[in-house]
Amino acid sequence: MEFVFIPFALVLLASVFQGSFGLGMKFMAPLKWEAWWLVHATVAMLIVPIVWALMVVPDLFGVIASAPSEAIWIGMLFGFLWGIGGIMFGKSIPYIGISLTYGIVMGVCSAVGSLIPFFQLEGAVNLPAFPYVIAGVVIILIGVAITAIAGIKRDKLIQKENGGAVNLKLGLIIAVISGVLSAFLNVGFVNAQPVGQVAEASGAIARNSSLAVWVVVLLGAYIMNAGYAIVLLFKNKTWSSFSVPNSGKAYAWSIVAGLLWFGALGVYGQGATLMGDMGPVIGWPILLGVSLIVSNVWAYLNKEWTGAKKPFAYLLVGLLVLILATVVLGYSNGVV
């Protein structure tokens, strides 16, 4: 029972980090987005993963060098594709708004990121956990949809002057593609597991072997994110933003957000690894579902739902559905 509880608790802890890191994005000014994001990506996807992995994985770079090259390249590729998904997330917002974009991307990302690893397992359909995994993912989708509706209703109340979507169909297409690509972060984690196996063989304990996996996957993610930020810095001629006065708070929040962001992935990876083959299948939707609850708790504390009583009631229903999904998925990990 203790062994089952610990990995589940780790994923829940990761969800708190994941649901909290976005707070830093409220404090970008006076830095330009691309300057803030380059600092954030460097901390979250390069410095923290490597430093943490160096602390717990003996001869980290030797491990990576001796790991199967196919696992390294495919892990980096999926990390790179995840980066494209993040950019498309931002592109869909002007068309369909933040709430609907977030709901679609979270729902698709949760389902795809769970089901692809699940169906990569041998005899997945015949596993006892199969109906519970499918039910949990479906409930997650319902919860995310209800939460998105709540956000849309709130936005209509708060921004009555908004002219509406420019192109709803295009925005939906971009959001769905973004959700699929965003799921590839978890798919990359699964497919780069041979790196973790080499790390474990080199003396790393099981849960810490996941840190070596993240170093590989996030290298691809960093290339995409840093590359895009640098392109914008040149395009917008905003390199001077790095030296703008009174930017200390923005830099601090960029670093804090980076620590929380990889803290989420690092702890999630440990929990998912301890769960075994089903870890990424069960842990990923729990991570996203609970992080959505946490992010909305922060939104409530920041009075983002003030004056929106009916939408807030929808939100509470959506969060309860997400909690139910988390219970179902957590139970599925104990089904044999």
DRENMAR-437536 format. One record per residue (C-alpha): z negated, x negated, y negated. Coordinates in nm, 3 decimals. Example, Ala and Ser with C-alpha at 12.3 -4.5 7.8 and 13.67 -1.06 7.14 Angstrom:
+---------+---------+---------+
!       z !       x !       y !
+---------+---------+---------+
!  -0.780 !  -1.230 !   0.450 !
!  -0.714 !  -1.367 !   0.106 !
+---------+---------+---------+
% end
This chain:
+---------+---------+---------+
!       z !       x !       y !
+---------+---------+---------+
!   0.000 !   0.000 !   0.000 !
!  -0.087 !  -0.286 !  -0.237 !
!   0.248 !  -0.454 !  -0.169 !
!   0.431 !  -0.131 !  -0.251 !
!   0.230 !  -0.077 !  -0.569 !
!   0.270 !  -0.426 !  -0.720 !
!   0.653 !  -0.430 !  -0.747 !
!   0.652 !  -0.072 !  -0.875 !
!   0.392 !  -0.168 !  -1.138 !
!   0.604 !  -0.466 !  -1.241 !
!   0.908 !  -0.244 !  -1.299 !
!   0.696 !  -0.004 !  -1.505 !
!   0.567 !  -0.296 !  -1.714 !
!   0.927 !  -0.412 !  -1.762 !
!   1.012 !  -0.062 !  -1.882 !
!   0.750 !  -0.089 !  -2.157 !
!   0.912 !  -0.412 !  -2.279 !
!   1.261 !  -0.262 !  -2.253 !
!   1.161 !   0.048 !  -2.446 !
!   0.993 !  -0.158 !  -2.719 !
!   1.236 !  -0.439 !  -2.800 !
!   1.456 !  -0.210 !  -3.010 !
!   1.180 !  -0.191 !  -3.273 !
!   1.296 !  -0.529 !  -3.396 !
!   1.632 !  -0.384 !  -3.497 !
!   1.460 !  -0.186 !  -3.773 !
!   1.384 !  -0.517 !  -3.945 !
!   1.721 !  -0.692 !  -3.967 !
!   1.741 !  -0.695 !  -4.347 !
!   1.809 !  -0.910 !  -4.541 !
!   1.999 !  -1.085 !  -4.259 !
!   2.344 !  -0.955 !  -4.171 !
!   2.373 !  -0.798 !  -3.826 !
!   2.579 !  -1.085 !  -3.685 !
!   2.330 !  -1.349 !  -3.806 !
!   2.031 !  -1.156 !  -3.673 !
!   2.207 !  -1.091 !  -3.342 !
!   2.307 !  -1.454 !  -3.288 !
!   1.943 !  -1.560 !  -3.323 !
!   1.829 !  -1.274 !  -3.102 !
!   2.088 !  -1.346 !  -2.829 !
!   2.008 !  -1.718 !  -2.831 !
!   1.639 !  -1.646 !  -2.778 !
!   1.680 !  -1.356 !  -2.532 !
!   1.972 !  -1.476 !  -2.320 !
!   1.948 !  -1.853 !  -2.333 !
!   1.619 !  -2.012 !  -2.446 !
!   1.358 !  -1.781 !  -2.290 !
!   1.534 !  -1.738 !  -1.950 !
!   1.586 !  -2.112 !  -1.911 !
!   1.235 !  -2.210 !  -2.026 !
!   1.069 !  -1.950 !  -1.802 !
!   1.286 !  -2.046 !  -1.504 !
!   1.215 !  -2.417 !  -1.557 !
!   0.843 !  -2.338 !  -1.537 !
!   0.859 !  -2.157 !  -1.202 !
!   1.170 !  -2.282 !  -1.021 !
!   1.156 !  -2.643 !  -0.895 !
!   1.467 !  -2.838 !  -1.001 !
!   1.630 !  -2.534 !  -1.162 !
!   1.957 !  -2.702 !  -1.254 !
!   1.979 !  -2.864 !  -0.912 !
!   1.934 !  -2.519 !  -0.758 !
!   2.215 !  -2.375 !  -0.967 !
!   2.441 !  -2.672 !  -0.893 !
!   2.390 !  -2.631 !  -0.517 !
!   2.424 !  -2.251 !  -0.514 !
!   2.750 !  -2.094 !  -0.392 !
!   3.003 !  -2.118 !  -0.674 !
!   3.129 !  -1.768 !  -0.599 !
!   2.784 !  -1.620 !  -0.667 !
!   2.758 !  -1.813 !  -0.993 !
!   3.097 !  -1.710 !  -1.124 !
!   3.066 !  -1.345 !  -1.024 !
!   2.717 !  -1.329 !  -1.175 !
!   2.844 !  -1.476 !  -1.502 !
!   3.146 !  -1.243 !  -1.498 !
!   2.931 !  -0.932 !  -1.465 !
!   2.703 !  -1.063 !  -1.740 !
!   3.007 !  -1.113 !  -1.965 !
!   3.130 !  -0.760 !  -1.890 !
!   2.787 !  -0.622 !  -1.975 !
!   2.825 !  -0.789 !  -2.314 !
!   3.150 !  -0.601 !  -2.374 !
!   2.968 !  -0.277 !  -2.285 !
!   2.709 !  -0.347 !  -2.553 !
!   2.976 !  -0.393 !  -2.817 !
!   3.149 !  -0.070 !  -2.712 !
!   2.814 !   0.108 !  -2.746 !
!   2.818 !   0.023 !  -3.115 !
!   3.182 !   0.128 !  -3.147 !
!   3.119 !   0.477 !  -3.008 !
!   2.837 !   0.563 !  -3.249 !
!   3.062 !   0.638 !  -3.551 !
!   3.249 !   0.893 !  -3.338 !
!   2.972 !   1.084 !  -3.161 !
!   2.644 !   0.970 !  -3.316 !
!   2.352 !   0.761 !  -3.193 !
!   2.177 !   1.025 !  -2.979 !
!   2.480 !   1.136 !  -2.779 !
!   2.602 !   0.777 !  -2.739 !
!   2.259 !   0.665 !  -2.619 !
!   2.233 !   0.957 !  -2.377 !
!   2.576 !   0.903 !  -2.221 !
!   2.543 !   0.526 !  -2.196 !
!   2.191 !   0.544 !  -2.050 !
!   2.291 !   0.809 !  -1.797 !
!   2.610 !   0.637 !  -1.679 !
!   2.445 !   0.294 !  -1.683 !
!   2.152 !   0.420 !  -1.477 !
!   2.369 !   0.590 !  -1.215 !
!   2.636 !   0.321 !  -1.182 !
!   2.385 !   0.035 !  -1.191 !
!   2.191 !   0.195 !  -0.907 !
!   2.468 !   0.335 !  -0.687 !
!   2.699 !   0.030 !  -0.678 !
!   2.425 !  -0.196 !  -0.531 !
!   2.318 !   0.087 !  -0.299 !
!   2.662 !   0.136 !  -0.148 !
!   2.694 !  -0.241 !  -0.108 !
!   2.415 !  -0.218 !   0.150 !
!   2.527 !  -0.197 !   0.510 !
!   2.506 !   0.158 !   0.642 !
!   2.375 !   0.288 !   0.310 !
!   2.456 !   0.653 !   0.384 !
!   2.253 !   0.642 !   0.705 !
!   1.941 !   0.493 !   0.548 !
!   1.636 !   0.726 !   0.542 !
!   1.604 !   0.668 !   0.168 !
!   1.960 !   0.789 !   0.097 !
!   1.882 !   1.152 !  -0.002 !
!   1.587 !   1.044 !  -0.216 !
!   1.792 !   0.781 !  -0.401 !
!   2.072 !   1.029 !  -0.471 !
!   1.822 !   1.296 !  -0.578 !
!   1.639 !   1.050 !  -0.803 !
!   1.959 !   0.936 !  -0.973 !
!   2.073 !   1.296 !  -1.027 !
!   1.734 !   1.388 !  -1.178 !
!   1.755 !   1.080 !  -1.403 !
!   2.095 !   1.201 !  -1.527 !
!   1.953 !   1.547 !  -1.599 !
!   1.656 !   1.399 !  -1.785 !
!   1.876 !   1.170 !  -1.994 !
!   2.108 !   1.463 !  -2.074 !
!   1.820 !   1.682 !  -2.193 !
!   1.682 !   1.393 !  -2.400 !
!   2.026 !   1.338 !  -2.555 !
!   2.049 !   1.708 !  -2.645 !
!   1.709 !   1.683 !  -2.813 !
!   1.832 !   1.388 !  -3.017 !
!   2.150 !   1.569 !  -3.117 !
!   1.954 !   1.875 !  -3.234 !
!   1.719 !   1.651 !  -3.431 !
!   2.011 !   1.470 !  -3.594 !
!   2.164 !   1.802 !  -3.703 !
!   1.840 !   1.898 !  -3.872 !
!   1.784 !   1.564 !  -4.043 !
!   2.144 !   1.490 !  -4.140 !
!   2.292 !   1.825 !  -4.235 !
!   2.527 !   1.655 !  -4.472 !
!   2.686 !   1.457 !  -4.188 !
!   3.055 !   1.537 !  -4.157 !
!   3.044 !   1.527 !  -3.778 !
!   3.240 !   1.327 !  -3.524 !
!   3.566 !   1.170 !  -3.630 !
!   3.714 !   1.183 !  -3.283 !
!   3.489 !   1.335 !  -3.016 !
!   3.723 !   1.267 !  -2.723 !
!   3.770 !   0.900 !  -2.811 !
!   3.398 !   0.856 !  -2.871 !
!   3.313 !   1.006 !  -2.530 !
!   3.564 !   0.781 !  -2.355 !
!   3.427 !   0.470 !  -2.525 !
!   3.066 !   0.573 !  -2.444 !
!   3.142 !   0.632 !  -2.075 !
!   3.319 !   0.295 !  -2.045 !
!   3.026 !   0.135 !  -2.225 !
!   2.786 !   0.291 !  -1.972 !
!   2.985 !   0.157 !  -1.677 !
!   3.008 !  -0.194 !  -1.823 !
!   2.641 !  -0.190 !  -1.923 !
!   2.549 !  -0.123 !  -1.559 !
!   2.712 !  -0.452 !  -1.461 !
!   2.402 !  -0.642 !  -1.571 !
!   2.223 !  -0.507 !  -1.265 !
!   2.534 !  -0.544 !  -1.047 !
!   2.555 !  -0.909 !  -1.154 !
!   2.188 !  -0.957 !  -1.067 !
!   2.255 !  -0.821 !  -0.717 !
!   2.570 !  -1.024 !  -0.656 !
!   2.413 !  -1.349 !  -0.778 !
!   2.124 !  -1.324 !  -0.531 !
!   2.244 !  -1.631 !  -0.334 !
!   2.125 !  -1.835 !  -0.633 !
!   1.779 !  -1.686 !  -0.584 !
!   1.790 !  -1.766 !  -0.214 !
!   1.860 !  -2.132 !  -0.291 !
!   1.574 !  -2.128 !  -0.542 !
!   1.338 !  -1.987 !  -0.281 !
!   1.451 !  -2.248 !  -0.028 !
!   1.373 !  -2.514 !  -0.290 !
!   1.012 !  -2.400 !  -0.320 !
!   1.011 !  -2.110 !  -0.568 !
!   0.807 !  -1.808 !  -0.461 !
!   1.010 !  -1.496 !  -0.387 !
!   0.951 !  -1.307 !  -0.710 !
!   1.016 !  -1.613 !  -0.926 !
!   1.347 !  -1.686 !  -0.756 !
!   1.489 !  -1.399 !  -0.961 !
!   1.451 !  -1.612 !  -1.276 !
!   1.717 !  -1.852 !  -1.150 !
!   1.947 !  -1.554 !  -1.093 !
!   1.899 !  -1.433 !  -1.451 !
!   1.981 !  -1.775 !  -1.596 !
!   2.324 !  -1.754 !  -1.432 !
!   2.397 !  -1.389 !  -1.518 !
!   2.279 !  -1.418 !  -1.876 !
!   2.486 !  -1.729 !  -1.939 !
!   2.792 !  -1.505 !  -1.910 !
!   2.621 !  -1.243 !  -2.127 !
!   2.536 !  -1.504 !  -2.390 !
!   2.893 !  -1.632 !  -2.409 !
!   3.010 !  -1.279 !  -2.489 !
!   2.732 !  -1.186 !  -2.733 !
!   2.716 !  -1.517 !  -2.919 !
!   3.093 !  -1.539 !  -2.926 !
!   3.124 !  -1.195 !  -3.082 !
!   2.855 !  -1.271 !  -3.342 !
!   3.024 !  -1.599 !  -3.436 !
!   3.362 !  -1.425 !  -3.471 !
!   3.200 !  -1.177 !  -3.712 !
!   3.032 !  -1.456 !  -3.906 !
!   3.372 !  -1.613 !  -3.967 !
!   3.552 !  -1.283 !  -4.022 !
!   3.296 !  -1.147 !  -4.269 !
!   3.218 !  -1.489 !  -4.418 !
!   2.847 !  -1.426 !  -4.372 !
!   2.724 !  -1.770 !  -4.260 !
!   2.525 !  -1.782 !  -4.585 !
!   2.312 !  -1.497 !  -4.449 !
!   2.110 !  -1.750 !  -4.250 !
!   1.966 !  -1.897 !  -4.570 !
!   1.907 !  -1.574 !  -4.763 !
!   1.563 !  -1.562 !  -4.933 !
!   1.275 !  -1.361 !  -4.785 !
!   1.431 !  -1.351 !  -4.438 !
!   1.126 !  -1.481 !  -4.252 !
!   1.025 !  -1.134 !  -4.131 !
!   1.376 !  -1.066 !  -4.002 !
!   1.379 !  -1.396 !  -3.811 !
!   1.036 !  -1.323 !  -3.665 !
!   1.143 !  -0.980 !  -3.542 !
!   1.464 !  -1.123 !  -3.400 !
!   1.258 !  -1.365 !  -3.190 !
!   1.001 !  -1.101 !  -3.090 !
!   1.279 !  -0.864 !  -2.986 !
!   1.433 !  -1.143 !  -2.780 !
!   1.102 !  -1.212 !  -2.604 !
!   1.055 !  -0.844 !  -2.524 !
!   1.416 !  -0.801 !  -2.411 !
!   1.410 !  -1.081 !  -2.159 !
!   1.049 !  -1.006 !  -2.076 !
!   1.183 !  -0.673 !  -1.950 !
!   1.456 !  -0.830 !  -1.738 !
!   1.235 !  -1.112 !  -1.610 !
!   0.954 !  -0.882 !  -1.496 !
!   1.203 !  -0.624 !  -1.364 !
!   1.372 !  -0.896 !  -1.159 !
!   1.038 !  -0.994 !  -1.007 !
!   0.955 !  -0.635 !  -0.915 !
!   1.302 !  -0.562 !  -0.779 !
!   1.295 !  -0.879 !  -0.569 !
!   0.960 !  -0.785 !  -0.415 !
!   1.100 !  -0.441 !  -0.326 !
!   1.361 !  -0.603 !  -0.103 !
!   1.723 !  -0.492 !  -0.068 !
!   1.644 !  -0.153 !  -0.220 !
!   1.480 !  -0.308 !  -0.525 !
!   1.779 !  -0.309 !  -0.763 !
!   1.881 !   0.036 !  -0.637 !
!   1.545 !   0.195 !  -0.713 !
!   1.415 !  -0.031 !  -0.988 !
!   1.714 !  -0.011 !  -1.221 !
!   1.708 !   0.366 !  -1.288 !
!   1.328 !   0.354 !  -1.313 !
!   1.358 !   0.074 !  -1.569 !
!   1.602 !   0.270 !  -1.783 !
!   1.434 !   0.608 !  -1.739 !
!   1.083 !   0.493 !  -1.826 !
!   1.212 !   0.273 !  -2.111 !
!   1.371 !   0.587 !  -2.259 !
!   1.028 !   0.751 !  -2.249 !
!   0.867 !   0.447 !  -2.414 !
!   1.132 !   0.425 !  -2.687 !
!   1.080 !   0.791 !  -2.774 !
!   0.704 !   0.742 !  -2.788 !
!   0.768 !   0.470 !  -3.048 !
!   1.008 !   0.705 !  -3.229 !
!   0.738 !   0.974 !  -3.238 !
!   0.476 !   0.729 !  -3.369 !
!   0.724 !   0.626 !  -3.639 !
!   0.754 !   0.996 !  -3.737 !
!   1.122 !   1.017 !  -3.639 !
!   1.061 !   1.365 !  -3.494 !
!   0.876 !   1.504 !  -3.796 !
!   1.009 !   1.845 !  -3.896 !
!   1.203 !   1.887 !  -3.571 !
!   0.967 !   2.103 !  -3.363 !
!   1.230 !   2.270 !  -3.140 !
!   1.423 !   1.947 !  -3.066 !
!   1.089 !   1.780 !  -2.989 !
!   1.019 !   2.051 !  -2.730 !
!   1.352 !   1.963 !  -2.566 !
!   1.250 !   1.599 !  -2.574 !
!   0.924 !   1.670 !  -2.392 !
!   1.112 !   1.859 !  -2.118 !
!   1.355 !   1.568 !  -2.083 !
!   1.073 !   1.316 !  -2.058 !
!   0.896 !   1.524 !  -1.793 !
!   1.220 !   1.531 !  -1.591 !
!   1.245 !   1.152 !  -1.623 !
!   0.887 !   1.118 !  -1.497 !
!   0.977 !   1.335 !  -1.197 !
!   1.279 !   1.115 !  -1.128 !
!   1.059 !   0.806 !  -1.142 !
!   0.821 !   0.958 !  -0.885 !
!   1.111 !   1.048 !  -0.652 !
!   1.265 !   0.701 !  -0.676 !
!   0.927 !   0.535 !  -0.632 !
!   0.867 !   0.744 !  -0.320 !
!   1.209 !   0.648 !  -0.180 !
!   1.104 !   0.284 !  -0.167 !
!   0.838 !   0.373 !   0.091 !
!   1.070 !   0.578 !   0.313 !
!   1.158 !   0.397 !   0.634 !
+---------+---------+---------+
% end
